[in-house]
Amino acid sequence: MNDFALNAPLRVLYLSQDPNLIRRQLAGETLTREQAGPLRDDVSTDEITPVHILSHYDDTLGDFAHTGLRCGSNNPIARRALRQAGFAVLVAGRRYGKGSSREHSPTAEKLAGVQLVIAESFERIYRQNADNIGLFTSTDLDLLDRIARGEALTLADLVQGREALAASVLGAGGLLRWGQRYLAGVDSAAGAASHTDTTPPRTAAPCGSEPLLANAGPQTLFEKILSRHRLTAPHTPEQPQPGDGLFVRADWRFIHEYYTGMADTLLRGALGLDFRLQRPEQIVVFEDHTSYVDESPAHVRGGLIANMHAMSRAQRDFAARHGLRMHRTLTDAEVLQDDGSNVAGISHAMVAEHYALPGQVVVGTDSHTPHSGALGCVAFGVGTTDMANAFVTGAVRVTLPECVRVALHGQLPAGVTAKDLMLHLLATPFIRSGSGVGKVFEFAGEGIAHLSTDERATLTNMCAELGGLTGIVAPDAETVRFLKERRGVDFCLEDWMHSDEGAHYAHHMAVDLNTLCPMVARPGDPGQGLALSDLRERVRIDIAYGGSCTAGKREDFDHYHAVLAWGLAQGIKVPEGVQVFLQYGTTAVRDDCTAKGYDKTFAAMGVRILQPSCGACANCGPGSSTEAAQVTVSAINRNFPGRSGPGQVWLASPPTVMASALAGELISFEDLQRRISG
């Protein structure tokens, strides 16, 4: 690997915390690392490619690279500015590429002329997406001195320290090229979790049972599941160590409309029009981001409605062409004409409700795919190229992670939820430092038995915010109950479905659930959490939003209803000027609420009810802010700049969101009750 990869001179843009320094570089000034000052940490994919421009998946995408980058209250990079300035290298701080699994972000950077991103650390999905399209990433800050001296960088320089598979993929120019060269027939290789019929498996097949790790003794549940699904492929070790790349066979692969057209375009370009999908009966297509796009302020303002509808049509055409099962969400008007047969909702919530089972591997084009880890399966998000490759080869790329054990003790107090627990974990120094990036979080301890599957799903879902590959809970009696009551599945736990005593963990965390209280996270990052009782300022709100995959489940709606029903009984009305939105995660949640009569309470309190969709959580529907001065309290999973509109978003639990809606300011349900009772 001595061929020159990047030829000098290479122009460098430092993503400084100071917006004026970024503007000066865009205008032509060259800065040194020292002159650039403190660099932006936690640059999110919402900032690299704001959600409202994701309908672009052609060359136009490069015009929008980093248009959402926020430095204080400034967005210093205008449309086409990065592309026109001719930067080949971007430099930033810690945890670059946080958030969504959207491959649009590294793609936009590459289309804008960027060839290399250097950062102190990267989020897992972003970096793997960059590898897959041939965009180089490095944590070697010494490369900056070489660039400053006018040196060219070889491929060996750029993949120094990377594991063998990543280096090989980059050397091939990306995953699709690599896959066509090395993965032909790998789906049926020895060690695969093979199934001879076309029925999706109830559990992982008992083959490939060799220990996953070299010299392994006791194993974690995650390691056991991966060992049962691991595929034999070139440039992957026989007994991998943490950090090594490997391929697994997934029991379920799913995709939604932001990615399907892009994946189809990639596959047509690489394979022609007549490519075939491996195991199409185990692929599920979801339409869950565009139901309310006609009411999305960002899309209306950007003139992108036609693009979004075209994106949805492209997905429907793809699903029809390949005979794939598809779930469509419905708008309010369509619900009135629905015969009740439509089963729909947010993709990863639907997978947990209808498809995933303990012991399986599930991959989807959404960072919150770990939602299904609540059932005791390995579920993780991937980007477009990873999914396109998995469609045609059956092989899913993953870097073997280390595991973190989160021991839960005691029981959550009344009014405190799993969302509060996650905001607590996100604020810990271990997570804030980025130490959880790429890891598996196993939730265990006697406290887990007190949490329902809906609450466990909040924990595993928000492992995306922890920076982890996934989260997992060993299946138990609660899992069996959930599968029987919610899905009619008689599931029998198998002896191997647990972590062994003495299994190795890279880190241990312990939480006394009895000590937790209602939490909030300040606008800008889910990691900026604090106990609501420690909030000293009064925070007035304009919008209260309950919904999303994280907080659109049945038990979340039990909380929303309990608070609003109490308010109705007390004669409390939502203050004038406060808008309240509730959005179901799936049609099953909607139907459950209707059966319980919740809809009458919601209507009496003036709440706008929205059909299942990602909606305001992804800045693509009602409930998003429209002005920078607006303040939202939201039960969604992340509040990166621009994530749910231009306003400020505070994260909170379902009961806190509804209590705040009634009070017109941030407050816990307990404190609101105390205030009213005097």
Buried (B, 14 or more C-beta within 10 A) or exposed (E): BEEEBBEEEBBBBBBBBBBEBBBBBBEEEEBEBEEBEEBBBBBBBBBBBBBBBBBBBEEEBBBBBBBBBBBEEEBBBBEBBBBEBEBBBBBBBBBBBBBBBBBBBBBBBBBBBBBBBBBBBBBBBBBBBBBBBBBBBBBEEEBBEBBBEEBBBBBEBBBBEBBBBBBBBBBBEBBBBBBBEBBEEBBEBEBBBBBEEEEBBBBBBEBBEEBBBEEBEEBBBBBBBBBBBBBBBEBBBEEBEBBBBBBBBBBBBBBBBBBBBBBBBBBEEBBEEEBEBBBBEBBBBBBBBBBBBEBBBBBBEBEBBEBBBEBBEBBBEBBEEBEBBBBBBBBEEEBEEEEEEBBBBBBBBBBBBBBBBBBBBBBBBBBBBBBBBBBBBBBBBBBBBBBBBBBBBBBBBBBBBBBBBBBBBBBBBEBBBBBBBBBBBBBBEEBBEBBBBBBBBBBBBEBBEEBBBBBBBBBBBBBBBBBBBBBBBBBBEBBBEBBEEBBEEEBEBEEBBBBBEEBBBBBEBEBEBEEBBBBBBBBBBBBBBBBBEEBEEEBBBBBBBBBBBBBBBBBBBBBBBBBBBBBBEEEBEBEEEBBBBBBBBBBBBBBBBEEBEBBEBBEEBEBBBBBBBBBBBBBBBBBBBBEEEBBBBBBBBBBBBBBBBBBBBBBBBBBBBBBBBBBBBBBBBBBBBEEBEE
